[in-house]
Amino acid sequence: MKKYLSIIVFCILIVFSYSSQAKLEKGKWNFTKDVDYCYIGSIPQKIDLPEGKIRGDTYILVYRINNSNEAIVQIDAGYLYKEGKDVIVKIDNSLYKFYVEADTAWTNDDKTVIYAMKKGIELHVIGESSRGTVTDDLYSLRGFTVAFNKLLSDC
């Protein structure tokens, strides 16, 4: 099931990358509804990137395929992650490991992470690029619960 969803999400990401990135705002959680899926997303309030380094768009999404009960957390880094190296997500004082596929990170425990996001204040994404650059992106979780409830009710 997770593999099937990964393929669907890959297609969604292509569309998302070209049309929806502009809908996300720093420090806010925005809801978007499309024909086949809905998502909430945010871009980092702060990006800790070494001077002289560049990267593509970075964001977090929580999405649902229409008529599905499953909400999935996805993190896009804007660079290729180091293969085989987990991404660490820190929500307040709790740590969660996400596995990587190319430039995207996923968790095997979406429900637990979403619960922590609803209770949390801030979220850090600590990842390492394929070239060894370590990044630490800071997201606000203020407004996450309201946006997540809209995702559940409107999708």
N, CA and C atoms as an extended XYZ file, in Angstrom:
465
Properties=species:S:1:pos:R:3:atomname:S:1:resname:S:1:resid:I:1 pbc="F F F"
N         0.828       -1.199        0.000 N   MET     1
C         0.000        0.000        0.000 CA  MET     1
C         0.865        1.253        0.000 C   MET     1
N         1.920        1.264        0.832 N   LYS     2
C         2.810        2.430        0.918 CA  LYS     2
C         3.506        2.650       -0.429 C   LYS     2
N         3.884        1.566       -1.121 N   LYS     3
C         4.544        1.662       -2.422 CA  LYS     3
C         3.591        2.283       -3.445 C   LYS     3
N         2.333        1.845       -3.423 N   TYR     4
C         1.319        2.378       -4.329 CA  TYR     4
C         1.131        3.872       -4.087 C   TYR     4
N         1.051        4.243       -2.822 N   LEU     5
C         0.900        5.659       -2.482 CA  LEU     5
C         2.121        6.462       -2.894 C   LEU     5
N         3.301        5.871       -2.812 N   SER     6
C         4.516        6.575       -3.222 CA  SER     6
C         4.462        6.939       -4.698 C   SER     6
N         3.939        6.047       -5.522 N   ILE     7
C         3.813        6.324       -6.953 CA  ILE     7
C         2.816        7.449       -7.187 C   ILE     7
N         1.688        7.390       -6.511 N   ILE     8
C         0.688        8.452       -6.634 CA  ILE     8
C         1.274        9.778       -6.180 C   ILE     8
N         1.967        9.742       -5.072 N   VAL     9
C         2.555       10.967       -4.529 CA  VAL     9
C         3.598       11.531       -5.478 C   VAL     9
N         4.377       10.676       -6.106 N   PHE    10
C         5.367       11.155       -7.070 CA  PHE    10
C         4.684       11.961       -8.166 C   PHE    10
N         3.573       11.461       -8.664 N   CYS    11
C         2.817       12.196       -9.688 CA  CYS    11
C         2.277       13.506       -9.126 C   CYS    11
N         1.779       13.458       -7.910 N   ILE    12
C         1.274       14.667       -7.257 CA  ILE    12
C         2.396       15.679       -7.105 C   ILE    12
N         3.565       15.206       -6.739 N   LEU    13
C         4.699       16.109       -6.522 CA  LEU    13
C         5.093       16.845       -7.787 C   LEU    13
N         5.026       16.175       -8.906 N   ILE    14
C         5.354       16.840      -10.161 CA  ILE    14
C         4.404       17.999      -10.385 C   ILE    14
N         3.118       17.752      -10.214 N   VAL    15
C         2.127       18.819      -10.356 CA  VAL    15
C         2.341       19.869       -9.282 C   VAL    15
N         2.566       19.441       -8.055 N   PHE    16
C         2.755       20.366       -6.939 CA  PHE    16
C         3.944       21.279       -7.181 C   PHE    16
N         5.045       20.722       -7.628 N   SER    17
C         6.264       21.507       -7.820 CA  SER    17
C         6.053       22.647       -8.800 C   SER    17
N         5.247       22.428       -9.797 N   TYR    18
C         5.063       23.446      -10.818 CA  TYR    18
C         3.935       24.416      -10.519 C   TYR    18
N         2.941       24.007       -9.721 N   SER    19
C         1.772       24.871       -9.577 CA  SER    19
C         1.462       25.331       -8.170 C   SER    19
N         1.860       24.594       -7.163 N   SER    20
C         1.343       24.870       -5.832 CA  SER    20
C         2.350       25.432       -4.844 C   SER    20
N         3.641       25.394       -5.161 N   GLN    21
C         4.639       25.881       -4.218 CA  GLN    21
C         4.331       27.308       -3.805 C   GLN    21
N         3.836       28.110       -4.724 N   ALA    22
C         3.537       29.512       -4.419 CA  ALA    22
C         2.424       29.646       -3.387 C   ALA    22
N         1.608       28.616       -3.200 N   LYS    23
C         0.506       28.674       -2.239 CA  LYS    23
C         0.976       28.499       -0.798 C   LYS    23
N         2.167       27.990       -0.605 N   LEU    24
C         2.679       27.785        0.744 CA  LEU    24
C         3.329       29.064        1.250 C   LEU    24
N         3.191       29.273        2.568 N   GLU    25
C         3.732       30.481        3.172 CA  GLU    25
C         4.618       30.129        4.356 C   GLU    25
N         5.607       30.969        4.580 N   LYS    26
C         6.521       30.806        5.702 CA  LYS    26
C         5.750       30.948        7.012 C   LYS    26
N         5.865       29.940        7.881 N   GLY    27
C         5.255       30.017        9.206 CA  GLY    27
C         3.759       29.793        9.244 C   GLY    27
N         3.140       29.447        8.114 N   LYS    28
C         1.693       29.203        8.071 CA  LYS    28
C         1.432       27.834        7.454 C   LYS    28
N         0.277       27.280        7.788 N   TRP    29
C        -0.148       26.009        7.219 CA  TRP    29
C        -1.325       26.274        6.302 C   TRP    29
N        -1.126       26.041        5.002 N   ASN    30
C        -2.143       26.307        4.003 CA  ASN    30
C        -2.789       25.011        3.539 C   ASN    30
N        -4.095       25.078        3.295 N   PHE    31
C        -4.877       23.937        2.825 CA  PHE    31
C        -5.125       24.102        1.333 C   PHE    31
N        -4.936       23.012        0.577 N   THR    32
C        -5.228       23.010       -0.854 CA  THR    32
C        -6.016       21.751       -1.181 C   THR    32
N        -7.081       21.943       -1.942 N   LYS    33
C        -7.906       20.811       -2.374 CA  LYS    33
C        -7.844       20.725       -3.887 C   LYS    33
N        -7.557       19.525       -4.379 N   ASP    34
C        -7.524       19.269       -5.805 CA  ASP    34
C        -8.562       18.191       -6.102 C   ASP    34
N        -8.649       17.783       -7.336 N   VAL    35
C        -9.656       16.802       -7.730 CA  VAL    35
C        -9.440       15.457       -7.034 C   VAL    35
N        -8.203       14.972       -6.990 N   ASP    36
C        -7.914       13.630       -6.475 CA  ASP    36
C        -7.268       13.593       -5.096 C   ASP    36
N        -6.856       14.728       -4.571 N   TYR    37
C        -6.142       14.753       -3.306 CA  TYR    37
C        -6.270       16.127       -2.660 C   TYR    37
N        -5.911       16.180       -1.384 N   CYS    38
C        -5.846       17.436       -0.631 CA  CYS    38
C        -4.563       17.407        0.177 C   CYS    38
N        -4.059       18.573        0.507 N   TYR    39
C        -2.890       18.622        1.368 CA  TYR    39
C        -2.853       19.924        2.153 C   TYR    39
N        -2.115       19.872        3.256 N   ILE    40
C        -1.739       21.081        3.966 CA  ILE    40
C        -0.224       21.135        3.893 C   ILE    40
N         0.309       22.331        3.898 N   GLY    41
C         1.752       22.438        3.784 CA  GLY    41
C         2.272       23.745        4.323 C   GLY    41
N         3.574       23.754        4.534 N   SER    42
C         4.248       24.947        5.026 CA  SER    42
C         5.680       24.955        4.517 C   SER    42
N         6.259       26.156        4.475 N   ILE    43
C         7.680       26.291        4.178 CA  ILE    43
C         8.383       26.749        5.454 C   ILE    43
N         9.673       26.496        5.563 N   PRO    44
C        10.376       26.792        6.819 CA  PRO    44
C        10.404       28.278        7.164 C   PRO    44
N        10.363       28.538        8.461 N   GLN    45
C        10.560       29.897        8.956 CA  GLN    45
C        12.031       30.262        8.862 C   GLN    45
N        12.865       29.259        9.057 N   LYS    46
C        14.310       29.496        9.046 CA  LYS    46
C        14.997       28.299        8.402 C   LYS    46
N        15.943       28.594        7.519 N   ILE    47
C        16.734       27.551        6.873 CA  ILE    47
C        18.183       27.748        7.287 C   ILE    47
N        18.752       26.744        7.935 N   ASP    48
C        20.150       26.801        8.352 CA  ASP    48
C        20.978       26.088        7.289 C   ASP    48
N        21.474       26.870        6.351 N   LEU    49
C        22.231       26.336        5.224 CA  LEU    49
C        23.589       27.027        5.204 C   LEU    49
N        24.673       26.264        5.123 N   PRO    50
C        25.993       26.891        5.093 CA  PRO    50
C        26.112       27.924        3.966 C   PRO    50
N        26.869       28.969        4.231 N   GLU    51
C        27.058       30.043        3.262 CA  GLU    51
C        27.637       29.488        1.957 C   GLU    51
N        27.114       29.995        0.858 N   GLY    52
C        27.590       29.575       -0.450 CA  GLY    52
C        26.884       28.347       -1.001 C   GLY    52
N        26.061       27.709       -0.206 N   LYS    53
C        25.323       26.527       -0.656 CA  LYS    53
C        23.951       26.960       -1.159 C   LYS    53
N        23.448       26.269       -2.163 N   ILE    54
C        22.116       26.562       -2.686 CA  ILE    54
C        21.301       25.273       -2.702 C   ILE    54
N        19.986       25.451       -2.761 N   ARG    55
C        19.097       24.299       -2.831 CA  ARG    55
C        17.785       24.721       -3.453 C   ARG    55
N        16.975       23.744       -3.800 N   GLY    56
C        15.662       24.014       -4.366 CA  GLY    56
C        14.638       24.284       -3.276 C   GLY    56
N        13.371       24.198       -3.650 N   ASP    57
C        12.273       24.456       -2.715 CA  ASP    57
C        12.230       23.383       -1.634 C   ASP    57
N        11.992       23.820       -0.413 N   THR    58
C        11.864       22.895        0.713 CA  THR    58
C        10.540       23.156        1.409 C   THR    58
N         9.840       22.091        1.780 N   TYR    59
C         8.525       22.222        2.397 CA  TYR    59
C         8.115       20.913        3.054 C   TYR    59
N         7.089       21.021        3.897 N   ILE    60
C         6.450       19.844        4.493 CA  ILE    60
C         5.016       19.815        4.005 C   ILE    60
N         4.560       18.626        3.648 N   LEU    61
C         3.160       18.406        3.302 CA  LEU    61
C         2.597       17.313        4.198 C   LEU    61
N         1.313       17.430        4.486 N   VAL    62
C         0.540       16.320        5.029 CA  VAL    62
C        -0.619       16.196        4.057 C   VAL    62
N        -0.742       15.050        3.412 N   TYR    63
C        -1.742       14.925        2.354 CA  TYR    63
C        -2.618       13.693        2.545 C   TYR    63
N        -3.751       13.756        1.851 N   ARG    64
C        -4.681       12.624        1.792 CA  ARG    64
C        -5.149       12.471        0.360 C   ARG    64
N        -5.177       11.247       -0.097 N   ILE    65
C        -5.834       10.946       -1.355 CA  ILE    65
C        -7.325       10.953       -1.041 C   ILE    65
N        -8.141       11.554       -1.912 N   ASN    66
C        -9.580       11.650       -1.636 CA  ASN    66
C       -10.167       10.293       -1.260 C   ASN    66
N       -11.038       10.311       -0.275 N   ASN    67
C       -11.737        9.139        0.246 CA  ASN    67
C       -10.816        8.145        0.958 C   ASN    67
N        -9.627        8.561        1.299 N   SER    68
C        -8.713        7.721        2.070 CA  SER    68
C        -8.728        8.186        3.518 C   SER    68
N        -8.576        7.256        4.433 N   ASN    69
C        -8.507        7.618        5.848 CA  ASN    69
C        -7.086        7.932        6.290 C   ASN    69
N        -6.120        7.672        5.423 N   GLU    70
C        -4.716        7.808        5.789 CA  GLU    70
C        -4.174        9.191        5.432 C   GLU    70
N        -3.569        9.853        6.411 N   ALA    71
C        -2.853       11.112        6.176 CA  ALA    71
C        -1.363       10.794        6.203 C   ALA    71
N        -0.621       11.327        5.253 N   ILE    72
C         0.789       10.996        5.092 CA  ILE    72
C         1.637       12.260        5.193 C   ILE    72
N         2.710       12.172        5.969 N   VAL    73
C         3.648       13.284        6.136 CA  VAL    73
C         4.783       13.108        5.131 C   VAL    73
N         5.110       14.193        4.453 N   GLN    74
C         6.167       14.171        3.450 CA  GLN    74
C         7.020       15.425        3.600 C   GLN    74
N         8.321       15.259        3.552 N   ILE    75
C         9.247       16.389        3.640 CA  ILE    75
C        10.076       16.425        2.363 C   ILE    75
N        10.109       17.575        1.719 N   ASP    76
C        10.946       17.765        0.541 CA  ASP    76
C        12.092       18.698        0.893 C   ASP    76
N        13.311       18.271        0.581 N   ALA    77
C        14.509       18.972        1.033 CA  ALA    77
C        14.998       20.050        0.077 C   ALA    77
N        14.678       19.924       -1.202 N   GLY    78
C        15.252       20.844       -2.176 CA  GLY    78
C        16.647       20.418       -2.602 C   GLY    78
N        17.055       19.214       -2.221 N   TYR    79
C        18.323       18.613       -2.639 CA  TYR    79
C        18.193       17.103       -2.472 C   TYR    79
N        19.109       16.350       -3.061 N   LEU    80
C        19.116       14.902       -2.884 CA  LEU    80
C        19.694       14.570       -1.518 C   LEU    80
N        18.946       13.784       -0.762 N   TYR    81
C        19.439       13.329        0.533 CA  TYR    81
C        20.562       12.317        0.345 C   TYR    81
N        21.399       12.201        1.354 N   LYS    82
C        22.447       11.185        1.360 CA  LYS    82
C        21.775        9.820        1.454 C   LYS    82
N        22.112        8.951        0.528 N   GLU    83
C        21.485        7.635        0.459 CA  GLU    83
C        21.765        6.830        1.723 C   GLU    83
N        20.707        6.225        2.269 N   GLY    84
C        20.838        5.379        3.442 CA  GLY    84
C        20.925        6.121        4.767 C   GLY    84
N        20.888        7.432        4.735 N   LYS    85
C        20.998        8.242        5.959 CA  LYS    85
C        19.612        8.772        6.309 C   LYS    85
N        19.146        8.472        7.513 N   ASP    86
C        17.831        8.947        7.945 CA  ASP    86
C        17.828       10.452        8.158 C   ASP    86
N        16.666       11.041        7.975 N   VAL    87
C        16.426       12.436        8.332 CA  VAL    87
C        15.880       12.423        9.758 C   VAL    87
N        16.315       13.361       10.566 N   ILE    88
C        15.816       13.477       11.933 CA  ILE    88
C        14.824       14.629       11.985 C   ILE    88
N        13.649       14.339       12.496 N   VAL    89
C        12.629       15.363       12.712 CA  VAL    89
C        12.490       15.532       14.216 C   VAL    89
N        12.689       16.752       14.659 N   LYS    90
C        12.581       17.058       16.085 CA  LYS    90
C        11.351       17.932       16.286 C   LYS    90
N        10.384       17.410       17.021 N   ILE    91
C         9.179       18.164       17.361 CA  ILE    91
C         9.273       18.461       18.845 C   ILE    91
N         9.476       19.727       19.152 N   ASP    92
C         9.779       20.159       20.515 CA  ASP    92
C        10.959       19.329       21.036 C   ASP    92
N        10.753       18.434       21.994 N   ASN    93
C        11.873       17.653       22.541 CA  ASN    93
C        11.872       16.188       22.114 C   ASN    93
N        11.021       15.827       21.157 N   SER    94
C        10.940       14.436       20.705 CA  SER    94
C        11.566       14.284       19.322 C   SER    94
N        12.258       13.157       19.120 N   LEU    95
C        12.934       12.893       17.850 CA  LEU    95
C        12.241       11.760       17.095 C   LEU    95
N        12.170       11.907       15.764 N   TYR    96
C        11.565       10.910       14.886 CA  TYR    96
C        12.490       10.698       13.695 C   TYR    96
N        12.645        9.438       13.286 N   LYS    97
C        13.462        9.125       12.113 CA  LYS    97
C        12.564        9.005       10.889 C   LYS    97
N        12.995        9.631        9.809 N   PHE    98
C        12.329        9.526        8.520 CA  PHE    98
C        13.307        8.867        7.551 C   PHE    98
N        12.813        7.970        6.709 N   TYR    99
C        13.663        7.369        5.693 CA  TYR    99
C        13.609        8.240        4.440 C   TYR    99
N        14.600        8.105        3.582 N   VAL   100
C        14.693        8.991        2.421 CA  VAL   100
C        14.582        8.225        1.112 C   VAL   100
N        14.028        8.914        0.131 N   GLU   101
C        13.998        8.470       -1.259 CA  GLU   101
C        14.274        9.709       -2.090 C   GLU   101
N        15.471        9.787       -2.660 N   ALA   102
C        15.899       10.935       -3.476 CA  ALA   102
C        15.882       12.214       -2.639 C   ALA   102
N        14.947       13.138       -2.943 N   ASP   103
C        14.896       14.416       -2.207 CA  ASP   103
C        13.722       14.489       -1.238 C   ASP   103
N        13.116       13.343       -0.954 N   THR   104
C        11.914       13.300       -0.124 CA  THR   104
C        12.122       12.379        1.073 C   THR   104
N        11.555       12.780        2.209 N   ALA   105
C        11.643       11.965        3.428 CA  ALA   105
C        10.239       11.587        3.884 C   ALA   105
N        10.117       10.359        4.395 N   TRP   106
C         8.842        9.794        4.827 CA  TRP   106
C         9.027        9.128        6.182 C   TRP   106
N         7.921        8.958        6.880 N   THR   107
C         7.944        8.213        8.130 CA  THR   107
C         7.104        6.949        7.979 C   THR   107
N         7.418        5.945        8.761 N   ASN   108
C         6.591        4.738        8.812 CA  ASN   108
C         5.523        4.849        9.886 C   ASN   108
N         5.491        5.974       10.584 N   ASP   109
C         4.545        6.163       11.681 CA  ASP   109
C         3.882        7.539       11.585 C   ASP   109
N         3.135        7.743       10.514 N   ASP   110
C         2.496        9.036       10.267 CA  ASP   110
C         1.587        9.466       11.413 C   ASP   110
N         0.816        8.535       11.967 N   LYS   111
C        -0.128        8.898       13.034 CA  LYS   111
C         0.584        9.482       14.249 C   LYS   111
N         1.685        8.869       14.651 N   THR   112
C         2.433        9.361       15.811 CA  THR   112
C         3.038       10.731       15.530 C   THR   112
N         3.607       10.902       14.348 N   VAL   113
C         4.215       12.188       13.992 CA  VAL   113
C         3.148       13.274       13.907 C   VAL   113
N         2.014       12.979       13.293 N   ILE   114
C         0.934       13.970       13.191 CA  ILE   114
C         0.418       14.342       14.577 C   ILE   114
N         0.278       13.368       15.448 N   TYR   115
C        -0.153       13.658       16.820 CA  TYR   115
C         0.829       14.626       17.487 C   TYR   115
N         2.117       14.362       17.335 N   ALA   116
C         3.140       15.246       17.915 CA  ALA   116
C         3.090       16.632       17.278 C   ALA   116
N         2.836       16.694       15.974 N   MET   117
C         2.735       17.987       15.291 CA  MET   117
C         1.555       18.789       15.828 C   MET   117
N         0.457       18.104       16.125 N   LYS   118
C        -0.723       18.795       16.669 CA  LYS   118
C        -0.448       19.362       18.057 C   LYS   118
N         0.376       18.684       18.826 N   LYS   119
C         0.685       19.114       20.192 CA  LYS   119
C         1.885       20.064       20.255 C   LYS   119
N         2.693       20.081       19.206 N   GLY   120
C         3.963       20.792       19.242 CA  GLY   120
C         3.889       22.269       18.902 C   GLY   120
N         5.024       22.935       19.112 N   ILE   121
C         5.170       24.359       18.816 CA  ILE   121
C         6.070       24.568       17.607 C   ILE   121
N         7.166       23.787       17.541 N   GLU   122
C         8.065       23.923       16.400 CA  GLU   122
C         8.615       22.569       15.989 C   GLU   122
N         9.036       22.511       14.745 N   LEU   123
C         9.531       21.276       14.156 CA  LEU   123
C        10.832       21.589       13.419 C   LEU   123
N        11.865       20.812       13.696 N   HIS   124
C        13.142       20.924       12.986 CA  HIS   124
C        13.292       19.716       12.075 C   HIS   124
N        13.776       19.939       10.867 N   VAL   125
C        14.130       18.864        9.949 CA  VAL   125
C        15.640       18.934        9.759 C   VAL   125
N        16.325       17.886       10.197 N   ILE   126
C        17.781       17.846       10.098 CA  ILE   126
C        18.143       16.749        9.110 C   ILE   126
N        18.727       17.168        7.989 N   GLY   127
C        19.064       16.224        6.938 CA  GLY   127
C        20.461       16.459        6.406 C   GLY   127
N        20.941       15.479        5.651 N   GLU   128
C        22.261       15.591        5.040 CA  GLU   128
C        22.141       15.334        3.547 C   GLU   128
N        22.748       16.218        2.767 N   SER   129
C        22.686       16.087        1.315 CA  SER   129
C        23.631       14.993        0.829 C   SER   129
N        23.458       14.615       -0.424 N   SER   130
C        24.328       13.610       -1.029 CA  SER   130
C        25.779       14.083       -1.074 C   SER   130
N        25.996       15.389       -0.943 N   ARG   131
C        27.354       15.956       -0.938 CA  ARG   131
C        27.891       16.181        0.475 C   ARG   131
N        27.096       15.799        1.489 N   GLY   132
C        27.564       15.895        2.865 CA  GLY   132
C        27.210       17.178        3.596 C   GLY   132
N        26.427       18.051        2.974 N   THR   133
C        26.005       19.288        3.631 CA  THR   133
C        24.853       18.987        4.580 C   THR   133
N        24.986       19.399        5.836 N   VAL   134
C        23.930       19.190        6.833 CA  VAL   134
C        23.071       20.446        6.895 C   VAL   134
N        21.752       20.248        6.860 N   THR   135
C        20.811       21.366        6.951 CA  THR   135
C        19.890       21.165        8.145 C   THR   135
N        19.389       22.269        8.657 N   ASP   136
C        18.436       22.258        9.770 CA  ASP   136
C        17.374       23.302        9.450 C   ASP   136
N        16.191       22.833        9.087 N   ASP   137
C        15.085       23.724        8.733 CA  ASP   137
C        14.103       23.786        9.888 C   ASP   137
N        13.667       24.992       10.225 N   LEU   138
C        12.747       25.206       11.340 CA  LEU   138
C        11.372       25.585       10.808 C   LEU   138
N        10.359       24.818       11.220 N   TYR   139
C         8.971       25.082       10.855 CA  TYR   139
C         8.174       25.432       12.103 C   TYR   139
N         7.243       26.356       11.959 N   SER   140
C         6.297       26.638       13.036 CA  SER   140
C         5.153       25.638       12.941 C   SER   140
N         4.667       25.188       14.081 N   LEU   141
C         3.497       24.305       14.099 CA  LEU   141
C         2.237       25.054       14.524 C   LEU   141
N         2.344       26.354       14.701 N   ARG   142
C         1.161       27.160       15.030 CA  ARG   142
C         0.210       27.132       13.834 C   ARG   142
N        -1.020       26.787       14.100 N   GLY   143
C        -2.017       26.691       13.043 CA  GLY   143
C        -2.095       25.324       12.393 C   GLY   143
N        -1.196       24.412       12.764 N   PHE   144
C        -1.203       23.084       12.155 CA  PHE   144
C        -2.497       22.336       12.439 C   PHE   144
N        -2.941       22.349       13.693 N   THR   145
C        -4.131       21.581       14.073 CA  THR   145
C        -5.362       22.061       13.322 C   THR   145
N        -5.537       23.362       13.202 N   VAL   146
C        -6.681       23.914       12.461 CA  VAL   146
C        -6.618       23.460       11.003 C   VAL   146
N        -5.443       23.567       10.392 N   ALA   147
C        -5.286       23.149        8.999 CA  ALA   147
C        -5.502       21.645        8.853 C   ALA   147
N        -4.992       20.855        9.791 N   PHE   148
C        -5.155       19.408        9.724 CA  PHE   148
C        -6.626       19.023        9.854 C   PHE   148
N        -7.346       19.673       10.746 N   ASN   149
C        -8.780       19.395       10.892 CA  ASN   149
C        -9.536       19.729        9.611 C   ASN   149
N        -9.131       20.784        8.923 N   LYS   150
C        -9.745       21.131        7.632 CA  LYS   150
C        -9.440       20.042        6.602 C   LYS   150
N        -8.220       19.533        6.628 N   LEU   151
C        -7.849       18.439        5.734 CA  LEU   151
C        -8.759       17.233        5.965 C   LEU   151
N        -9.013       16.915        7.235 N   LEU   152
C        -9.868       15.771        7.562 CA  LEU   152
C       -11.318       16.006        7.169 C   LEU   152
N       -11.805       17.210        7.371 N   SER   153
C       -13.225       17.473        7.127 CA  SER   153
C       -13.552       17.761        5.662 C   SER   153
N       -12.621       18.336        4.921 N   ASP   154
C       -12.919       18.783        3.555 CA  ASP   154
C       -12.353       17.887        2.467 C   ASP   154
N       -11.706       16.811        2.837 N   CYS   155
C       -11.082       15.964        1.819 CA  CYS   155
C       -11.634       14.548        1.915 C   CYS   155
